[in-house]
Amino acid sequence: MPDIQELVKKRDELENRKSRLCGKLEAAKSSLADIDAKIEGLGIDPDNLEAEIARLKAECDSALKAYITSLEEAERVISTIEDRIQSL
């Protein structure tokens, strides 16, 4: 059977470990709160990130398609002008 001193030492070690873990937990909570505040500052709901990501991806895809369409149209117009110039 362990003596009282060993048991007290073990208890103190466990309390120290618990204190360190509680400190790490508080730091993590603080970091999470900072991240949430930054996300909210961007006008995004941190509780709805998946939907926001999906919306932003769709918005990006739409903008990219519009850009590609504009480039294709510009290429057609330039090709037409080049063809007319060559026929002169």
C-alpha positions as CSV (number, residue, x, y, z in Angstrom):
1,M,0.0,0.0,0.0
2,P,1.4,3.4,-1.0
3,D,2.2,5.8,1.8
4,I,0.4,9.1,2.3
5,Q,3.4,11.2,0.9
6,E,3.2,9.3,-2.4
7,L,-0.5,9.7,-2.7
8,V,-0.2,13.5,-1.9
9,K,2.5,13.8,-4.5
10,K,0.4,11.9,-7.1
11,R,-2.6,14.2,-6.4
12,D,-0.4,17.3,-6.7
13,E,0.9,16.0,-10.1
14,L,-2.6,15.4,-11.3
15,E,-3.7,18.8,-10.2
16,N,-0.8,20.4,-12.1
17,R,-1.6,18.4,-15.2
18,K,-5.3,19.5,-14.9
19,S,-4.2,23.1,-14.5
20,R,-2.0,23.0,-17.6
21,L,-4.8,21.4,-19.6
22,C,-7.3,24.0,-18.4
23,G,-4.9,26.7,-19.4
24,K,-4.6,25.2,-22.9
25,L,-8.4,24.9,-23.1
26,E,-8.8,28.6,-22.3
27,A,-6.2,29.6,-24.8
28,A,-7.9,27.5,-27.5
29,K,-11.3,29.0,-26.6
30,S,-9.8,32.5,-26.9
31,S,-8.2,31.7,-30.2
32,L,-11.6,30.3,-31.5
33,A,-13.3,33.5,-30.3
34,D,-10.7,35.6,-32.2
35,I,-11.2,33.5,-35.4
36,D,-15.0,33.8,-35.1
37,A,-14.7,37.6,-34.7
38,K,-12.5,37.9,-37.8
39,I,-14.9,35.7,-39.8
40,E,-17.8,37.8,-38.6
41,G,-15.8,40.9,-39.6
42,L,-15.8,39.6,-43.1
43,G,-19.6,39.4,-43.1
44,I,-19.6,35.6,-42.8
45,D,-21.6,33.6,-40.2
46,P,-19.1,31.4,-38.4
47,D,-21.9,29.0,-37.4
48,N,-22.7,28.4,-41.1
49,L,-19.3,28.1,-42.7
50,E,-20.1,25.1,-44.9
51,A,-23.0,27.0,-46.6
52,E,-20.9,30.1,-46.9
53,I,-18.1,28.1,-48.5
54,A,-20.5,26.5,-51.0
55,R,-22.0,29.9,-51.8
56,L,-18.6,31.5,-52.4
57,K,-17.5,28.5,-54.6
58,A,-20.7,28.9,-56.6
59,E,-20.1,32.7,-56.9
60,C,-16.5,32.0,-58.0
61,D,-17.5,29.5,-60.6
62,S,-20.1,31.9,-62.0
63,A,-17.6,34.7,-62.2
64,L,-15.1,32.5,-63.8
65,K,-17.6,31.3,-66.4
66,A,-18.6,34.9,-67.2
67,Y,-14.9,35.8,-67.5
68,I,-14.3,32.9,-69.9
69,T,-17.3,33.9,-72.0
70,S,-16.0,37.5,-72.1
71,L,-12.6,36.3,-73.2
72,E,-14.1,34.1,-75.9
73,E,-16.2,37.0,-77.2
74,A,-13.1,39.3,-77.2
75,E,-11.2,36.6,-79.1
76,R,-14.0,36.4,-81.7
77,V,-14.1,40.2,-82.1
78,I,-10.3,40.5,-82.5
79,S,-10.3,37.6,-84.9
80,T,-13.0,39.3,-87.0
81,I,-11.1,42.6,-87.0
82,E,-7.8,40.8,-88.0
83,D,-9.6,39.0,-90.8
84,R,-11.0,42.3,-92.1
85,I,-7.6,43.9,-92.0
86,Q,-6.0,41.1,-93.9
87,S,-8.6,41.2,-96.6
88,L,-7.8,44.9,-97.3
